[in-house]
């Protein structure tokens, strides 16, 4: 299965690449156990130090998991949690604060499309799940963690209702960022109530099977979410990284759900 590596300067990268290719091609499957470090070094024709470095890099990517005393090195696939952490680090760059504008632009494209597809493809089970989440949102009160949990849950349920496996994956990849945004939003007066009203407006359009209506309701929600974030950032007396886009999103007949 493993081929000897030609003697080059980046042996660990070559070893890492070969193992990664085997995982991608499913020759190595999730929960498969890699040979012992000594055996891998012999098969690759490199030192154990090279193998150790290669494994360390693949662990960081979420492709391997080292379990000392419990079976050695196991093949894994990256989780949405891993992707979310990497995305947060990427957007932060060298700064301690997020570039919120990047996140808002992604939401404008991704979540508006999700709402439309959900209206076209939702099942009775999808509607039942979203209705349950809305009921729980009404019980949030002044509990920030519950607010964040159920706010995220509604958007995730909407993504699942598209029945396109990529939409939930893409949305969950920015979960860590969205948790921070919602924690900020909770500082503004009436955040849970606003969340419920806008989510209910989206749900009503999805339930009715009105794709364009669902997209409009999501646009309205995102306009409100951007305004809430600005106010939250101003409240904590920090210079917002969020800038007004050259052409801010405008929803036709934008309205506040009653």
C-alpha positions as CSV (number, residue, x, y, z in Angstrom):
1,X,0.0,0.0,0.0
2,X,2.8,2.4,0.9
3,X,5.6,3.3,-1.5
4,X,9.1,4.3,-0.6
5,X,9.8,8.0,-0.7
6,X,12.6,9.4,-2.8
7,X,15.2,11.3,-0.7
8,X,14.2,14.9,-0.8
9,X,14.3,17.8,1.6
10,X,10.6,17.6,2.6
11,X,10.2,14.0,3.4
12,X,7.6,14.5,6.0
13,X,5.4,16.5,3.5
14,X,5.7,13.6,1.0
15,X,4.8,11.0,3.6
16,X,1.9,13.2,4.7
17,X,0.7,13.7,1.1
18,X,0.7,10.0,0.4
19,X,-1.3,9.1,3.5
20,X,-3.7,11.9,2.8
21,X,-4.2,10.7,-0.8
22,X,-5.0,7.2,0.5
23,X,-7.6,8.6,2.8
24,X,-9.2,10.7,0.1
25,X,-9.3,7.7,-2.2
26,X,-10.8,5.6,0.6
27,X,-8.0,3.1,0.5
28,X,-7.7,4.1,4.1
29,X,-11.1,4.5,5.6
30,X,-12.4,6.1,8.8
31,X,-11.5,4.1,11.9
32,X,-8.8,2.2,10.1
33,X,-5.6,1.8,12.2
34,X,-2.3,2.8,10.7
35,X,0.7,0.5,11.1
36,X,3.0,1.3,14.1
37,X,5.4,4.2,13.7
38,X,8.3,1.8,13.2
39,X,6.5,-0.2,10.5
40,X,5.5,3.0,8.7
41,X,9.0,4.3,8.7
42,X,10.2,1.0,7.2
43,X,7.6,0.9,4.5
44,X,8.2,4.5,3.5
45,X,12.0,4.1,3.8
46,X,12.3,7.1,6.1
47,X,13.1,7.8,9.7
48,X,10.6,7.5,12.5
49,X,11.0,11.3,13.1
50,X,9.8,11.9,9.5
51,X,6.8,9.7,10.1
52,X,6.1,11.4,13.4
53,X,6.1,14.9,11.8
54,X,3.8,13.7,8.9
55,X,1.3,12.2,11.4
56,X,1.4,15.4,13.5
57,X,0.4,17.4,10.4
58,X,-2.4,15.1,9.5
59,X,-3.7,15.2,13.0
60,X,-3.9,19.0,12.8
61,X,-6.0,18.6,9.6
62,X,-8.3,16.3,11.4
63,X,-7.4,13.3,9.1
64,X,-5.7,11.2,11.9
65,X,-6.2,10.8,15.6
66,X,-3.5,9.5,17.9
67,X,-4.9,7.4,20.7
68,X,-1.9,6.3,22.9
69,X,-2.7,3.0,24.6
70,X,-6.0,2.6,22.7
71,X,-5.0,1.4,19.3
72,X,-2.3,3.8,18.0
73,X,-3.1,6.1,15.1
74,X,-6.7,6.0,13.7
75,X,-8.0,7.4,10.4
76,X,-10.6,10.1,10.8
77,X,-12.4,12.6,8.6
78,X,-12.5,16.3,9.3
79,X,-15.5,17.3,11.4
80,X,-17.5,20.4,11.0
81,X,-16.1,21.5,14.4
82,X,-12.6,21.3,13.0
83,X,-13.6,23.2,9.9
84,X,-15.3,25.9,12.0
85,X,-12.2,26.3,14.2
86,X,-9.9,26.6,11.1
87,X,-12.3,29.1,9.4
88,X,-12.3,31.3,12.6
89,X,-8.6,31.3,12.7
90,X,-8.3,32.1,9.0
91,X,-10.7,35.1,9.2
92,X,-9.0,36.4,12.3
93,X,-5.6,36.5,10.6
94,X,-3.1,38.3,12.8
95,X,-5.8,40.2,14.7
96,X,-7.7,39.4,17.8
97,X,-11.1,40.5,16.4
98,X,-13.0,39.1,13.5
99,X,-13.6,40.8,10.2
100,X,-17.4,40.7,10.5
101,X,-17.9,42.1,7.0
102,X,-16.5,38.9,5.4
103,X,-19.0,36.9,7.4
104,X,-22.0,39.1,6.5
105,X,-21.2,38.9,2.8
106,X,-21.0,35.1,3.0
107,X,-24.3,35.0,4.8
108,X,-26.0,37.2,2.3
109,X,-25.1,34.7,-0.5
110,X,-25.4,31.4,1.4
111,X,-28.4,31.8,3.7
112,X,-30.7,33.6,1.2
113,X,-30.2,30.7,-1.2
114,X,-30.7,28.2,1.6
115,X,-34.1,29.8,2.5
116,X,-35.3,29.5,-1.1
117,X,-34.3,25.9,-1.6
118,X,-35.7,25.0,1.8
119,X,-39.1,26.3,0.7
120,X,-39.0,24.2,-2.4
121,X,-37.8,21.0,-0.8
122,X,-38.9,20.9,2.9
123,X,-40.6,17.8,4.2
124,X,-43.2,17.5,7.0
125,X,-40.4,16.4,9.3
126,X,-38.3,19.5,8.4
127,X,-41.3,21.7,9.2
128,X,-41.9,19.9,12.5
129,X,-38.3,20.4,13.5
130,X,-38.3,24.1,12.7
131,X,-41.6,24.6,14.6
132,X,-40.1,22.9,17.6
133,X,-37.1,25.2,17.5
134,X,-39.4,28.2,17.3
135,X,-41.2,27.0,20.4
136,X,-38.0,26.7,22.3
137,X,-36.9,30.1,21.2
138,X,-39.9,31.6,23.0
139,X,-38.6,30.0,26.2
140,X,-35.1,31.5,26.0
141,X,-35.8,34.5,28.4
142,X,-32.5,36.0,29.6
143,X,-30.4,32.9,29.1
144,X,-27.7,33.8,26.6
145,X,-26.5,30.3,26.0
146,X,-30.0,29.0,25.2
147,X,-30.5,32.0,22.8
148,X,-27.3,31.1,20.9
149,X,-28.2,27.4,20.8
150,X,-31.7,27.8,19.4
151,X,-30.8,30.7,17.1
152,X,-28.1,28.5,15.5
153,X,-30.4,25.5,15.5
154,X,-33.0,27.3,13.3
155,X,-30.5,28.2,10.6
156,X,-29.0,24.7,10.7
157,X,-32.5,23.1,10.4
158,X,-33.2,25.4,7.5
159,X,-30.0,24.2,5.8
160,X,-30.9,20.6,6.3
161,X,-34.3,21.2,4.8
162,X,-32.6,21.9,1.4
163,X,-31.6,18.2,1.3
164,X,-28.3,19.3,-0.2
165,X,-25.6,17.9,2.0
166,X,-23.2,20.7,1.2
167,X,-25.4,23.5,2.6
168,X,-25.3,22.3,6.2
169,X,-21.6,21.6,5.9
170,X,-20.9,25.1,4.6
171,X,-23.1,26.7,7.2
172,X,-21.6,24.7,10.1
173,X,-18.1,25.6,9.0
174,X,-18.7,29.1,10.3
175,X,-20.4,28.0,13.5
176,X,-17.7,29.2,15.8
177,X,-17.9,32.7,14.2
178,X,-21.7,32.7,14.4
179,X,-21.6,31.8,18.1
180,X,-19.5,34.9,18.7
181,X,-21.8,37.1,16.6
182,X,-24.9,35.9,18.5
183,X,-23.2,36.4,21.9
184,X,-22.6,40.0,20.8
185,X,-26.2,40.3,19.6
186,X,-27.6,39.1,22.9
187,X,-26.3,42.3,24.5
188,X,-28.8,44.4,22.6
189,X,-32.3,44.9,24.0
190,X,-34.9,42.4,22.8
191,X,-32.6,40.1,20.8
192,X,-34.5,36.8,21.5
193,X,-37.8,38.4,20.6
194,X,-36.4,39.8,17.3
195,X,-34.9,36.5,16.5
196,X,-38.2,34.7,17.0
197,X,-40.1,37.3,14.8
198,X,-37.7,37.0,11.9
199,X,-37.4,33.3,12.1
200,X,-41.1,32.9,12.3
201,X,-41.5,35.1,9.1
202,X,-39.0,32.8,7.3
203,X,-40.7,29.7,8.6
204,X,-44.1,30.9,7.4
205,X,-42.8,31.3,3.8
206,X,-41.0,28.0,3.9
207,X,-44.1,26.2,5.2
208,X,-46.1,27.9,2.4
209,X,-43.6,26.6,-0.2
210,X,-42.9,30.2,-1.4
211,X,-39.3,30.2,-2.4
212,X,-39.1,33.9,-3.3
213,X,-41.0,34.9,-0.1
214,X,-38.5,32.8,1.9
215,X,-35.6,34.5,0.3
216,X,-37.1,38.0,1.0
217,X,-37.8,37.1,4.6
218,X,-34.2,35.9,5.0
219,X,-32.9,39.2,3.4
220,X,-35.0,41.1,5.9
221,X,-33.5,39.0,8.7
222,X,-29.9,39.6,7.6
223,X,-30.4,43.3,7.3
224,X,-31.7,43.3,10.9
225,X,-28.8,41.1,12.0
226,X,-26.3,43.5,10.5
227,X,-27.8,46.4,12.3
228,X,-27.9,44.5,15.6
229,X,-24.3,43.6,15.3
230,X,-23.3,47.2,14.7
231,X,-25.2,48.3,17.7
232,X,-23.6,45.5,19.8
233,X,-20.1,46.5,18.7
234,X,-20.8,50.1,19.5
235,X,-22.1,49.1,23.0
236,X,-18.8,47.4,23.9
237,X,-17.0,50.6,22.8
238,X,-14.8,48.9,20.3
239,X,-14.0,50.2,16.8
240,X,-16.1,47.9,14.6
241,X,-14.3,46.1,11.9
242,X,-17.6,45.9,10.0
243,X,-17.8,48.4,7.2
244,X,-20.7,49.5,5.1
245,X,-20.5,47.7,1.8
246,X,-20.4,49.8,-1.3
247,X,-23.8,48.6,-2.2
248,X,-25.6,47.5,1.0
249,X,-28.2,44.7,0.6
250,X,-31.7,46.1,0.2
251,X,-34.7,43.8,0.3
252,X,-37.6,44.8,-1.9
253,X,-40.4,45.9,0.3
254,X,-38.2,45.3,3.3
255,X,-40.3,45.1,6.4
256,X,-40.2,44.3,10.0
257,X,-42.2,41.1,10.8
258,X,-45.0,41.8,13.3
